[in-house]
Amino acid sequence: MIDCKELLVAREGRIGRIRLNRPNALNSLTLNMVRDFTRALAEFVREPDVVAILVTGEGERGFCAGGDIRKLYELRDGDKSYYRDFWREEYQLNAMIAACSKPYVVIMDGLVMGGGVGLSAHGNCRIVTERTRLAMPETSIGFVPDVGGTWLLAQAAGAGVYMGLSGATVSAADAIHAGFADHFVYSHQLGELIRQVAGAHTAQDVAAVLQYFSRRLEPGELAQNRATLRKLAKSKNVEEALAALLGDGSDFARSAAKAIARNSPTSLKATYALLQRARDARSLEQCLTNEYRAACGLLESHDLYEGIRAAIVDKDPAPKWRPATLEEVDEASVRKILAGDGSSEPLFPFA
């Protein structure tokens, strides 16, 4: 199988195990990890005696914090072909996960962000815990929700618009409510759950284990604010979404508007356009292609590197966006981003 320190791959009984192994970097993804993950998943799907795939992240802090965006910042003045390749192959892996014909059991314990959502939320057996904190925070770094995020967010209606524009971190209950997860399991039971899944002989055995450990949750913040979020689903653009929140008057709405307003205006506009396209999309693959074009279109933008600088490099809470306001973002610049830069696009043999 795969011999890579950043990704641990093994057979345990009739289960194929894949473990992300960069705990000091919150298991953030590299191109080699994406390639090794793709090969491992393909092998496990092909092997007739493997009944399920189990995916986890090493360490106590999180499943996966996304891609290695510090590396992107380091390449800001150089050759960015690494990231075109990274996104292309990552998005192909996301589609492969969604098409997986076997139970794809993924434990979304701790932090799950960006690329971590892509490795988990497209699966068919998604487990969250009381420690889960899930987010698509791309607009806060001058980027757009990717890894099929717009497909997932569009299906979550108003909650998805809120999550995509604000980059808000949500709880386990809200991850399930928004359609990003299926089962809640207490973290102290994960060891036993993994042991029992590893001992399964059939897909039905796996389903029975998940059902046994799964617990019900009280409604989270998104579910409690359904009425406010419905207004976002009806908005036609970012400005209308903000106006709907400001006109709502609730503490949640004011906090949401504040969170959105601090993000990159260009990213907000591009994200909203992608969400509109995702509502009309017929497939995840179509959304992934749209996201890939936008990602490549942002490679030469100011806000992407300014956002990474502020969030990761200097940890400065006041990025200087350019343009600085929604009003200054012209539609032509958004269309240019969405058109991409002509790079070779992802291929989806499983579509």
Salt bridges, closest charged atoms under 4 A:
GLU6 OE2 - ARG22 NE 3.94
GLU12 OE2 - ARG17 NH1 3.51
ASP36 OD1 - ARG39 NH2 2.89
GLU47 OE1 - ARG11 NH1 2.84
ASP49 OD2 - ARG11 NH2 3.18
GLU58 OE2 - ARG19 NH1 3.78
GLU60 OE1 - ARG131 NH1 3.60
ASP85 OD1 - ARG88 NH1 2.86
GLU89 OE1 - ARG35 NE 2.81
ASP109 OD2 - ARG131 NH2 2.40
ASP182 OD1 - ARG126 NH2 2.82
GLU192 OE2 - ARG195 NH2 2.57
GLU239 OE2 - LYS269 NZ 2.73
ASP248 OD1 - LYS231 NZ 2.90
ASP251 OD1 - ARG254 NH2 2.24
GLU300 OE2 - LYS80 NZ 3.52
ASP303 OD1 - HIS302 ND1 2.92
GLU306 OE2 - ARG309 NH2 2.78
ASP314 OD2 - ARG309 NH1 2.95
ASP316 OD2 - ARG309 NH2 3.36
GLU331 OE2 - LYS269 NZ 3.69
ASP341 OD2 - ARG84 NE 2.91
GLU345 OE2 - ARG293 NE 2.62
